[in-house]
Amino acid sequence: MSYKCQLCGKGSVTGGSYSHSHRNTKRTFRPNLQKQKVVLEGKTQTAYVCTKCIKSGFTTKPVK
């Protein structure tokens, strides 16, 4: 499974890690994913969701 948000599709991106002497090393920036129970297509499923989707209210939590 790729490291992506299952709601918005946000995933890993590559960039550079620069030291004080401006040497460059490749690295990946990964989204802050949280495992949550979410209602998807009418069913309760466990999904990996980024914190931006959680904060903005894109997730609908299942009724207990």
CHARMM-style PDB file with segment names, atoms N, HN, CA, C and O in Angstrom:
ATOM      1  N   MET     1       0.842  -1.176   0.000  1.00  0.00      PROA
ATOM      2  CA  MET     1       0.000   0.000   0.000  1.00  0.00      PROA
ATOM      3  C   MET     1       0.888   1.240   0.000  1.00  0.00      PROA
ATOM      4  O   MET     1       1.839   1.331   0.777  1.00  0.00      PROA
ATOM      5  N   SER     2       0.577   2.182  -0.865  1.00  0.00      PROA
ATOM      6  HN  SER     2      -0.195   2.108  -1.497  1.00  0.00      PROA
ATOM      7  CA  SER     2       1.364   3.403  -0.914  1.00  0.00      PROA
ATOM      8  C   SER     2       0.991   4.304   0.261  1.00  0.00      PROA
ATOM      9  O   SER     2      -0.098   4.190   0.824  1.00  0.00      PROA
ATOM     10  N   TYR     3       1.897   5.189   0.617  1.00  0.00      PROA
ATOM     11  HN  TYR     3       2.781   5.282   0.160  1.00  0.00      PROA
ATOM     12  CA  TYR     3       1.712   6.066   1.762  1.00  0.00      PROA
ATOM     13  C   TYR     3       0.933   7.288   1.304  1.00  0.00      PROA
ATOM     14  O   TYR     3       1.522   8.333   1.028  1.00  0.00      PROA
ATOM     15  N   LYS     4      -0.417   7.160   1.218  1.00  0.00      PROA
ATOM     16  HN  LYS     4      -0.895   6.310   1.441  1.00  0.00      PROA
ATOM     17  CA  LYS     4      -1.274   8.238   0.740  1.00  0.00      PROA
ATOM     18  C   LYS     4      -2.507   8.362   1.607  1.00  0.00      PROA
ATOM     19  O   LYS     4      -2.956   7.399   2.230  1.00  0.00      PROA
ATOM     20  N   CYS     5      -3.044   9.577   1.634  1.00  0.00      PROA
ATOM     21  HN  CYS     5      -2.679  10.358   1.128  1.00  0.00      PROA
ATOM     22  CA  CYS     5      -4.332   9.812   2.280  1.00  0.00      PROA
ATOM     23  C   CYS     5      -5.412   9.207   1.396  1.00  0.00      PROA
ATOM     24  O   CYS     5      -5.419   9.422   0.184  1.00  0.00      PROA
ATOM     25  N   GLN     6      -6.324   8.451   1.996  1.00  0.00      PROA
ATOM     26  HN  GLN     6      -6.319   8.276   2.981  1.00  0.00      PROA
ATOM     27  CA  GLN     6      -7.347   7.781   1.214  1.00  0.00      PROA
ATOM     28  C   GLN     6      -8.511   8.692   0.856  1.00  0.00      PROA
ATOM     29  O   GLN     6      -9.396   8.282   0.105  1.00  0.00      PROA
ATOM     30  N   LEU     7      -8.534   9.924   1.377  1.00  0.00      PROA
ATOM     31  HN  LEU     7      -7.816  10.256   1.987  1.00  0.00      PROA
ATOM     32  CA  LEU     7      -9.594  10.859   1.022  1.00  0.00      PROA
ATOM     33  C   LEU     7      -9.150  11.873  -0.025  1.00  0.00      PROA
ATOM     34  O   LEU     7      -9.829  12.059  -1.034  1.00  0.00      PROA
ATOM     35  N   CYS     8      -8.014  12.530   0.207  1.00  0.00      PROA
ATOM     36  HN  CYS     8      -7.462  12.379   1.027  1.00  0.00      PROA
ATOM     37  CA  CYS     8      -7.587  13.588  -0.717  1.00  0.00      PROA
ATOM     38  C   CYS     8      -6.463  13.151  -1.646  1.00  0.00      PROA
ATOM     39  O   CYS     8      -6.193  13.831  -2.636  1.00  0.00      PROA
ATOM     40  N   GLY     9      -5.797  12.027  -1.351  1.00  0.00      PROA
ATOM     41  HN  GLY     9      -6.017  11.475  -0.547  1.00  0.00      PROA
ATOM     42  CA  GLY     9      -4.732  11.534  -2.217  1.00  0.00      PROA
ATOM     43  C   GLY     9      -3.372  12.153  -1.978  1.00  0.00      PROA
ATOM     44  O   GLY     9      -2.452  11.968  -2.775  1.00  0.00      PROA
ATOM     45  N   LYS    10      -3.238  12.893  -0.880  1.00  0.00      PROA
ATOM     46  HN  LYS    10      -3.985  13.044  -0.232  1.00  0.00      PROA
ATOM     47  CA  LYS    10      -1.933  13.492  -0.567  1.00  0.00      PROA
ATOM     48  C   LYS    10      -0.921  12.391  -0.289  1.00  0.00      PROA
ATOM     49  O   LYS    10      -1.208  11.457   0.460  1.00  0.00      PROA
ATOM     50  N   GLY    11       0.269  12.496  -0.893  1.00  0.00      PROA
ATOM     51  HN  GLY    11       0.502  13.255  -1.501  1.00  0.00      PROA
ATOM     52  CA  GLY    11       1.277  11.458  -0.731  1.00  0.00      PROA
ATOM     53  C   GLY    11       2.654  12.034  -0.476  1.00  0.00      PROA
ATOM     54  O   GLY    11       2.809  13.226  -0.210  1.00  0.00      PROA
ATOM     55  N   SER    12       3.645  11.174  -0.559  1.00  0.00      PROA
ATOM     56  HN  SER    12       3.519  10.205  -0.774  1.00  0.00      PROA
ATOM     57  CA  SER    12       5.025  11.572  -0.307  1.00  0.00      PROA
ATOM     58  C   SER    12       5.574  12.375  -1.482  1.00  0.00      PROA
ATOM     59  O   SER    12       5.229  12.123  -2.636  1.00  0.00      PROA
ATOM     60  N   VAL    13       6.429  13.341  -1.174  1.00  0.00      PROA
ATOM     61  HN  VAL    13       6.710  13.545  -0.236  1.00  0.00      PROA
ATOM     62  CA  VAL    13       7.123  14.118  -2.201  1.00  0.00      PROA
ATOM     63  C   VAL    13       8.611  14.104  -1.869  1.00  0.00      PROA
ATOM     64  O   VAL    13       8.992  13.968  -0.707  1.00  0.00      PROA
ATOM     65  N   THR    14       9.442  14.245  -2.888  1.00  0.00      PROA
ATOM     66  HN  THR    14       9.132  14.356  -3.832  1.00  0.00      PROA
ATOM     67  CA  THR    14      10.881  14.257  -2.666  1.00  0.00      PROA
ATOM     68  C   THR    14      11.390  15.683  -2.660  1.00  0.00      PROA
ATOM     69  O   THR    14      10.812  16.573  -3.283  1.00  0.00      PROA
ATOM     70  N   GLY    15      12.480  15.880  -1.944  1.00  0.00      PROA
ATOM     71  HN  GLY    15      12.950  15.156  -1.438  1.00  0.00      PROA
ATOM     72  CA  GLY    15      13.085  17.194  -1.857  1.00  0.00      PROA
ATOM     73  C   GLY    15      14.514  17.059  -1.396  1.00  0.00      PROA
ATOM     74  O   GLY    15      15.112  15.986  -1.474  1.00  0.00      PROA
ATOM     75  N   GLY    16      15.056  18.162  -0.913  1.00  0.00      PROA
ATOM     76  HN  GLY    16      14.570  19.034  -0.849  1.00  0.00      PROA
ATOM     77  CA  GLY    16      16.438  18.165  -0.484  1.00  0.00      PROA
ATOM     78  C   GLY    16      16.561  18.495   0.984  1.00  0.00      PROA
ATOM     79  O   GLY    16      15.819  19.325   1.510  1.00  0.00      PROA
ATOM     80  N   SER    17      17.501  17.844   1.644  1.00  0.00      PROA
ATOM     81  HN  SER    17      18.104  17.170   1.217  1.00  0.00      PROA
ATOM     82  CA  SER    17      17.850  18.163   3.017  1.00  0.00      PROA
ATOM     83  C   SER    17      19.169  18.920   2.959  1.00  0.00      PROA
ATOM     84  O   SER    17      20.208  18.341   2.640  1.00  0.00      PROA
ATOM     85  N   TYR    18      19.129  20.211   3.266  1.00  0.00      PROA
ATOM     86  HN  TYR    18      18.285  20.681   3.525  1.00  0.00      PROA
ATOM     87  CA  TYR    18      20.297  21.066   3.109  1.00  0.00      PROA
ATOM     88  C   TYR    18      20.981  21.276   4.450  1.00  0.00      PROA
ATOM     89  O   TYR    18      20.331  21.622   5.437  1.00  0.00      PROA
ATOM     90  N   SER    19      22.287  21.068   4.487  1.00  0.00      PROA
ATOM     91  HN  SER    19      22.816  20.787   3.686  1.00  0.00      PROA
ATOM     92  CA  SER    19      23.051  21.285   5.710  1.00  0.00      PROA
ATOM     93  C   SER    19      23.478  22.754   5.793  1.00  0.00      PROA
ATOM     94  O   SER    19      23.170  23.561   4.916  1.00  0.00      PROA
ATOM     95  N   HSD    20      24.183  23.069   6.856  1.00  0.00      PROA
ATOM     96  HN  HSD    20      24.433  22.414   7.569  1.00  0.00      PROA
ATOM     97  CA  HSD    20      24.661  24.439   7.042  1.00  0.00      PROA
ATOM     98  C   HSD    20      25.639  24.843   5.939  1.00  0.00      PROA
ATOM     99  O   HSD    20      25.697  26.013   5.559  1.00  0.00      PROA
ATOM    100  N   SER    21      26.404  23.887   5.428  1.00  0.00      PROA
ATOM    101  HN  SER    21      26.357  22.937   5.737  1.00  0.00      PROA
ATOM    102  CA  SER    21      27.354  24.190   4.354  1.00  0.00      PROA
ATOM    103  C   SER    21      26.717  24.050   2.969  1.00  0.00      PROA
ATOM    104  O   SER    21      27.420  24.035   1.958  1.00  0.00      PROA
ATOM    105  N   HSD    22      25.394  23.949   2.927  1.00  0.00      PROA
ATOM    106  HN  HSD    22      24.824  23.961   3.748  1.00  0.00      PROA
ATOM    107  CA  HSD    22      24.596  23.897   1.689  1.00  0.00      PROA
ATOM    108  C   HSD    22      24.818  22.633   0.875  1.00  0.00      PROA
ATOM    109  O   HSD    22      24.598  22.631  -0.336  1.00  0.00      PROA
ATOM    110  N   ARG    23      25.252  21.559   1.524  1.00  0.00      PROA
ATOM    111  HN  ARG    23      25.431  21.560   2.508  1.00  0.00      PROA
ATOM    112  CA  ARG    23      25.300  20.268   0.834  1.00  0.00      PROA
ATOM    113  C   ARG    23      23.881  19.720   0.769  1.00  0.00      PROA
ATOM    114  O   ARG    23      23.091  19.895   1.696  1.00  0.00      PROA
ATOM    115  N   ASN    24      23.572  19.056  -0.341  1.00  0.00      PROA
ATOM    116  HN  ASN    24      24.214  18.914  -1.094  1.00  0.00      PROA
ATOM    117  CA  ASN    24      22.215  18.587  -0.586  1.00  0.00      PROA
ATOM    118  C   ASN    24      22.157  17.065  -0.505  1.00  0.00      PROA
ATOM    119  O   ASN    24      23.005  16.372  -1.067  1.00  0.00      PROA
ATOM    120  N   THR    25      21.166  16.559   0.189  1.00  0.00      PROA
ATOM    121  HN  THR    25      20.477  17.121   0.646  1.00  0.00      PROA
ATOM    122  CA  THR    25      20.897  15.129   0.258  1.00  0.00      PROA
ATOM    123  C   THR    25      19.419  14.923  -0.046  1.00  0.00      PROA
ATOM    124  O   THR    25      18.566  15.634   0.485  1.00  0.00      PROA
ATOM    125  N   LYS    26      19.115  13.946  -0.905  1.00  0.00      PROA
ATOM    126  HN  LYS    26      19.808  13.368  -1.337  1.00  0.00      PROA
ATOM    127  CA  LYS    26      17.725  13.659  -1.228  1.00  0.00      PROA
ATOM    128  C   LYS    26      17.014  13.057  -0.019  1.00  0.00      PROA
ATOM    129  O   LYS    26      17.586  12.252   0.716  1.00  0.00      PROA
ATOM    130  N   ARG    27      15.763  13.456   0.175  1.00  0.00      PROA
ATOM    131  HN  ARG    27      15.298  14.110  -0.421  1.00  0.00      PROA
ATOM    132  CA  ARG    27      14.941  12.902   1.242  1.00  0.00      PROA
ATOM    133  C   ARG    27      13.486  12.959   0.818  1.00  0.00      PROA
ATOM    134  O   ARG    27      13.151  13.610  -0.172  1.00  0.00      PROA
ATOM    135  N   THR    28      12.625  12.286   1.556  1.00  0.00      PROA
ATOM    136  HN  THR    28      12.898  11.758   2.360  1.00  0.00      PROA
ATOM    137  CA  THR    28      11.199  12.317   1.248  1.00  0.00      PROA
ATOM    138  C   THR    28      10.458  13.025   2.370  1.00  0.00      PROA
ATOM    139  O   THR    28      10.774  12.854   3.547  1.00  0.00      PROA
ATOM    140  N   PHE    29       9.477  13.813   1.993  1.00  0.00      PROA
ATOM    141  HN  PHE    29       9.220  13.951   1.037  1.00  0.00      PROA
ATOM    142  CA  PHE    29       8.582  14.466   2.933  1.00  0.00      PROA
ATOM    143  C   PHE    29       7.285  13.672   2.921  1.00  0.00      PROA
ATOM    144  O   PHE    29       6.646  13.534   1.879  1.00  0.00      PROA
ATOM    145  N   ARG    30       6.895  13.146   4.087  1.00  0.00      PROA
ATOM    146  HN  ARG    30       7.414  13.258   4.934  1.00  0.00      PROA
ATOM    147  CA  ARG    30       5.736  12.272   4.158  1.00  0.00      PROA
ATOM    148  C   ARG    30       4.591  12.979   4.873  1.00  0.00      PROA
ATOM    149  O   ARG    30       4.831  13.729   5.819  1.00  0.00      PROA
ATOM    150  N   PRO    31       3.356  12.755   4.441  1.00  0.00      PROA
ATOM    151  CA  PRO    31       2.210  13.382   5.099  1.00  0.00      PROA
ATOM    152  C   PRO    31       1.955  12.762   6.473  1.00  0.00      PROA
ATOM    153  O   PRO    31       2.327  11.618   6.734  1.00  0.00      PROA
ATOM    154  N   ASN    32       1.323  13.531   7.329  1.00  0.00      PROA
ATOM    155  HN  ASN    32       1.021  14.460   7.117  1.00  0.00      PROA
ATOM    156  CA  ASN    32       0.991  13.065   8.676  1.00  0.00      PROA
ATOM    157  C   ASN    32      -0.316  12.280   8.596  1.00  0.00      PROA
ATOM    158  O   ASN    32      -1.400  12.858   8.670  1.00  0.00      PROA
ATOM    159  N   LEU    33      -0.206  10.957   8.445  1.00  0.00      PROA
ATOM    160  HN  LEU    33       0.675  10.488   8.384  1.00  0.00      PROA
ATOM    161  CA  LEU    33      -1.382  10.106   8.308  1.00  0.00      PROA
ATOM    162  C   LEU    33      -1.762   9.501   9.652  1.00  0.00      PROA
ATOM    163  O   LEU    33      -0.905   9.104  10.442  1.00  0.00      PROA
ATOM    164  N   GLN    34      -3.070   9.442   9.889  1.00  0.00      PROA
ATOM    165  HN  GLN    34      -3.765   9.765   9.247  1.00  0.00      PROA
ATOM    166  CA  GLN    34      -3.607   8.840  11.097  1.00  0.00      PROA
ATOM    167  C   GLN    34      -4.584   7.743  10.697  1.00  0.00      PROA
ATOM    168  O   GLN    34      -5.318   7.878   9.718  1.00  0.00      PROA
ATOM    169  N   LYS    35      -4.587   6.666  11.456  1.00  0.00      PROA
ATOM    170  HN  LYS    35      -3.991   6.556  12.251  1.00  0.00      PROA
ATOM    171  CA  LYS    35      -5.507   5.566  11.195  1.00  0.00      PROA
ATOM    172  C   LYS    35      -6.819   5.872  11.911  1.00  0.00      PROA
ATOM    173  O   LYS    35      -6.850   6.009  13.134  1.00  0.00      PROA
ATOM    174  N   GLN    36      -7.916   5.980  11.131  1.00  0.00      PROA
ATOM    175  HN  GLN    36      -7.892   5.869  10.138  1.00  0.00      PROA
ATOM    176  CA  GLN    36      -9.202   6.346  11.708  1.00  0.00      PROA
ATOM    177  C   GLN    36     -10.312   5.507  11.119  1.00  0.00      PROA
ATOM    178  O   GLN    36     -10.225   5.049   9.980  1.00  0.00      PROA
ATOM    179  N   LYS    37     -11.369   5.306  11.914  1.00  0.00      PROA
ATOM    180  HN  LYS    37     -11.440   5.678  12.839  1.00  0.00      PROA
ATOM    181  CA  LYS    37     -12.567   4.672  11.384  1.00  0.00      PROA
ATOM    182  C   LYS    37     -13.400   5.752  10.711  1.00  0.00      PROA
ATOM    183  O   LYS    37     -13.731   6.769  11.321  1.00  0.00      PROA
ATOM    184  N   VAL    38     -13.736   5.517   9.436  1.00  0.00      PROA
ATOM    185  HN  VAL    38     -13.466   4.691   8.940  1.00  0.00      PROA
ATOM    186  CA  VAL    38     -14.400   6.519   8.610  1.00  0.00      PROA
ATOM    187  C   VAL    38     -15.530   5.831   7.858  1.00  0.00      PROA
ATOM    188  O   VAL    38     -15.432   4.649   7.528  1.00  0.00      PROA
ATOM    189  N   VAL    39     -16.604   6.572   7.585  1.00  0.00      PROA
ATOM    190  HN  VAL    39     -16.683   7.532   7.854  1.00  0.00      PROA
ATOM    191  CA  VAL    39     -17.681   6.050   6.753  1.00  0.00      PROA
ATOM    192  C   VAL    39     -17.332   6.351   5.300  1.00  0.00      PROA
ATOM    193  O   VAL    39     -17.321   7.511   4.888  1.00  0.00      PROA
ATOM    194  N   LEU    40     -17.045   5.298   4.517  1.00  0.00      PROA
ATOM    195  HN  LEU    40     -17.054   4.356   4.852  1.00  0.00      PROA
ATOM    196  CA  LEU    40     -16.747   5.423   3.093  1.00  0.00      PROA
ATOM    197  C   LEU    40     -17.750   4.587   2.316  1.00  0.00      PROA
ATOM    198  O   LEU    40     -17.873   3.385   2.553  1.00  0.00      PROA
ATOM    199  N   GLU    41     -18.467   5.213   1.391  1.00  0.00      PROA
ATOM    200  HN  GLU    41     -18.366   6.189   1.198  1.00  0.00      PROA
ATOM    201  CA  GLU    41     -19.457   4.542   0.547  1.00  0.00      PROA
ATOM    202  C   GLU    41     -20.505   3.811   1.376  1.00  0.00      PROA
ATOM    203  O   GLU    41     -20.935   2.716   1.015  1.00  0.00      PROA
ATOM    204  N   GLY    42     -20.912   4.414   2.481  1.00  0.00      PROA
ATOM    205  HN  GLY    42     -20.562   5.304   2.774  1.00  0.00      PROA
ATOM    206  CA  GLY    42     -21.945   3.835   3.320  1.00  0.00      PROA
ATOM    207  C   GLY    42     -21.491   2.755   4.277  1.00  0.00      PROA
ATOM    208  O   GLY    42     -22.315   2.207   5.010  1.00  0.00      PROA
ATOM    209  N   LYS    43     -20.216   2.431   4.296  1.00  0.00      PROA
ATOM    210  HN  LYS    43     -19.547   2.876   3.700  1.00  0.00      PROA
ATOM    211  CA  LYS    43     -19.691   1.380   5.156  1.00  0.00      PROA
ATOM    212  C   LYS    43     -18.622   1.955   6.074  1.00  0.00      PROA
ATOM    213  O   LYS    43     -17.897   2.878   5.703  1.00  0.00      PROA
ATOM    214  N   THR    44     -18.533   1.398   7.275  1.00  0.00      PROA
ATOM    215  HN  THR    44     -19.122   0.648   7.576  1.00  0.00      PROA
ATOM    216  CA  THR    44     -17.492   1.800   8.211  1.00  0.00      PROA
ATOM    217  C   THR    44     -16.210   1.062   7.872  1.00  0.00      PROA
ATOM    218  O   THR    44     -16.175  -0.169   7.850  1.00  0.00      PROA
ATOM    219  N   GLN    45     -15.154   1.825   7.607  1.00  0.00      PROA
ATOM    220  HN  GLN    45     -15.182   2.824   7.625  1.00  0.00      PROA
ATOM    221  CA  GLN    45     -13.873   1.242   7.244  1.00  0.00      PROA
ATOM    222  C   GLN    45     -12.765   1.940   8.020  1.00  0.00      PROA
ATOM    223  O   GLN    45     -12.902   3.093   8.428  1.00  0.00      PROA
ATOM    224  N   THR    46     -11.672   1.225   8.213  1.00  0.00      PROA
ATOM    225  HN  THR    46     -11.560   0.288   7.881  1.00  0.00      PROA
ATOM    226  CA  THR    46     -10.477   1.835   8.784  1.00  0.00      PROA
ATOM    227  C   THR    46      -9.643   2.382   7.640  1.00  0.00      PROA
ATOM    228  O   THR    46      -9.300   1.654   6.708  1.00  0.00      PROA
ATOM    229  N   ALA    47      -9.316   3.671   7.713  1.00  0.00      PROA
ATOM    230  HN  ALA    47      -9.595   4.262   8.470  1.00  0.00      PROA
ATOM    231  CA  ALA    47      -8.607   4.317   6.616  1.00  0.00      PROA
ATOM    232  C   ALA    47      -7.469   5.158   7.173  1.00  0.00      PROA
ATOM    233  O   ALA    47      -7.513   5.622   8.312  1.00  0.00      PROA
ATOM    234  N   TYR    48      -6.452   5.344   6.341  1.00  0.00      PROA
ATOM    235  HN  TYR    48      -6.417   4.967   5.416  1.00  0.00      PROA
ATOM    236  CA  TYR    48      -5.361   6.254   6.662  1.00  0.00      PROA
ATOM    237  C   TYR    48      -5.712   7.620   6.093  1.00  0.00      PROA
ATOM    238  O   TYR    48      -5.839   7.787   4.880  1.00  0.00      PROA
ATOM    239  N   VAL    49      -5.869   8.602   6.990  1.00  0.00      PROA
ATOM    240  HN  VAL    49      -5.766   8.467   7.975  1.00  0.00      PROA
ATOM    241  CA  VAL    49      -6.345   9.928   6.614  1.00  0.00      PROA
ATOM    242  C   VAL    49      -5.340  10.955   7.110  1.00  0.00      PROA
ATOM    243  O   VAL    49      -4.833  10.839   8.226  1.00  0.00      PROA
ATOM    244  N   CYS    50      -5.043  11.975   6.281  1.00  0.00      PROA
ATOM    245  HN  CYS    50      -5.455  12.070   5.374  1.00  0.00      PROA
ATOM    246  CA  CYS    50      -4.108  13.019   6.701  1.00  0.00      PROA
ATOM    247  C   CYS    50      -4.794  13.954   7.701  1.00  0.00      PROA
ATOM    248  O   CYS    50      -6.020  14.056   7.732  1.00  0.00      PROA
ATOM    249  N   THR    51      -3.996  14.620   8.503  1.00  0.00      PROA
ATOM    250  HN  THR    51      -2.999  14.537   8.477  1.00  0.00      PROA
ATOM    251  CA  THR    51      -4.539  15.466   9.558  1.00  0.00      PROA
ATOM    252  C   THR    51      -5.251  16.691   9.000  1.00  0.00      PROA
ATOM    253  O   THR    51      -6.120  17.247   9.671  1.00  0.00      PROA
ATOM    254  N   LYS    52      -4.910  17.124   7.800  1.00  0.00      PROA
ATOM    255  HN  LYS    52      -4.204  16.673   7.255  1.00  0.00      PROA
ATOM    256  CA  LYS    52      -5.605  18.256   7.197  1.00  0.00      PROA
ATOM    257  C   LYS    52      -7.059  17.900   6.900  1.00  0.00      PROA
ATOM    258  O   LYS    52      -7.955  18.723   7.087  1.00  0.00      PROA
ATOM    259  N   CYS    53      -7.290  16.670   6.435  1.00  0.00      PROA
ATOM    260  HN  CYS    53      -6.562  16.001   6.283  1.00  0.00      PROA
ATOM    261  CA  CYS    53      -8.662  16.219   6.182  1.00  0.00      PROA
ATOM    262  C   CYS    53      -9.438  16.071   7.486  1.00  0.00      PROA
ATOM    263  O   CYS    53     -10.635  16.354   7.530  1.00  0.00      PROA
ATOM    264  N   ILE    54      -8.767  15.632   8.545  1.00  0.00      PROA
ATOM    265  HN  ILE    54      -7.795  15.402   8.509  1.00  0.00      PROA
ATOM    266  CA  ILE    54      -9.434  15.480   9.836  1.00  0.00      PROA
ATOM    267  C   ILE    54      -9.828  16.849  10.385  1.00  0.00      PROA
ATOM    268  O   ILE    54     -10.948  17.028  10.865  1.00  0.00      PROA
ATOM    269  N   LYS    55      -8.912  17.813  10.316  1.00  0.00      PROA
ATOM    270  HN  LYS    55      -8.003  17.667   9.926  1.00  0.00      PROA
ATOM    271  CA  LYS    55      -9.176  19.145  10.858  1.00  0.00      PROA
ATOM    272  C   LYS    55     -10.232  19.899  10.068  1.00  0.00      PROA
ATOM    273  O   LYS    55     -11.020  20.647  10.646  1.00  0.00      PROA
ATOM    274  N   SER    56     -10.258  19.708   8.737  1.00  0.00      PROA
ATOM    275  HN  SER    56      -9.618  19.100   8.268  1.00  0.00      PROA
ATOM    276  CA  SER    56     -11.196  20.463   7.906  1.00  0.00      PROA
ATOM    277  C   SER    56     -12.570  19.813   7.833  1.00  0.00      PROA
ATOM    278  O   SER    56     -13.482  20.380   7.231  1.00  0.00      PROA
ATOM    279  N   GLY    57     -12.740  18.632   8.433  1.00  0.00      PROA
ATOM    280  HN  GLY    57     -12.000  18.172   8.922  1.00  0.00      PROA
ATOM    281  CA  GLY    57     -14.059  18.022   8.511  1.00  0.00      PROA
ATOM    282  C   GLY    57     -14.445  17.181   7.314  1.00  0.00      PROA
ATOM    283  O   GLY    57     -15.636  16.962   7.091  1.00  0.00      PROA
ATOM    284  N   PHE    58     -13.491  16.699   6.534  1.00  0.00      PROA
ATOM    285  HN  PHE    58     -12.524  16.877   6.716  1.00  0.00      PROA
ATOM    286  CA  PHE    58     -13.803  15.834   5.393  1.00  0.00      PROA
ATOM    287  C   PHE    58     -14.211  14.433   5.844  1.00  0.00      PROA
ATOM    288  O   PHE    58     -14.889  13.719   5.106  1.00  0.00      PROA
ATOM    289  N   THR    59     -13.806  14.038   7.043  1.00  0.00      PROA
ATOM    290  HN  THR    59     -13.255  14.619   7.643  1.00  0.00      PROA
ATOM    291  CA  THR    59     -14.124  12.698   7.522  1.00  0.00      PROA
ATOM    292  C   THR    59     -15.477  12.705   8.209  1.00  0.00      PROA
ATOM    293  O   THR    59     -15.846  13.684   8.857  1.00  0.00      PROA
ATOM    294  N   THR    60     -16.214  11.614   8.066  1.00  0.00      PROA
ATOM    295  HN  THR    60     -15.914  10.819   7.539  1.00  0.00      PROA
ATOM    296  CA  THR    60     -17.453  11.429   8.809  1.00  0.00      PROA
ATOM    297  C   THR    60     -17.264  10.207   9.686  1.00  0.00      PROA
ATOM    298  O   THR    60     -17.077   9.097   9.186  1.00  0.00      PROA
ATOM    299  N   LYS    61     -17.312  10.411  11.002  1.00  0.00      PROA
ATOM    300  HN  LYS    61     -17.464  11.312  11.408  1.00  0.00      PROA
ATOM    301  CA  LYS    61     -17.079   9.325  11.935  1.00  0.00      PROA
ATOM    302  C   LYS    61     -18.335   8.469  12.042  1.00  0.00      PROA
ATOM    303  O   LYS    61     -19.447   8.990  11.967  1.00  0.00      PROA
ATOM    304  N   PRO    62     -18.169   7.166  12.214  1.00  0.00      PROA
ATOM    305  CA  PRO    62     -19.337   6.290  12.328  1.00  0.00      PROA
ATOM    306  C   PRO    62     -20.067   6.495  13.651  1.00  0.00      PROA
ATOM    307  O   PRO    62     -19.459   6.858  14.657  1.00  0.00      PROA
ATOM    308  N   VAL    63     -21.379   6.258  13.637  1.00  0.00      PROA
ATOM    309  HN  VAL    63     -21.873   5.962  12.819  1.00  0.00      PROA
ATOM    310  CA  VAL    63     -22.184   6.365  14.844  1.00  0.00      PROA
ATOM    311  C   VAL    63     -21.978   5.107  15.669  1.00  0.00      PROA
ATOM    312  O   VAL    63     -22.017   3.998  15.136  1.00  0.00      PROA
ATOM    313  N   LYS    64     -21.760   5.274  16.962  1.00  0.00      PROA
ATOM    314  HN  LYS    64     -21.728   6.174  17.395  1.00  0.00      PROA
ATOM    315  CA  LYS    64     -21.506   4.111  17.824  1.00  0.00      PROA
ATOM    316  C   LYS    64     -22.788   3.373  18.136  1.00  0.00      PROA
ATOM    317  OT1 LYS    64     -22.765   2.370  18.848  1.00  0.00      PROA
TER     318      LYS     64
END
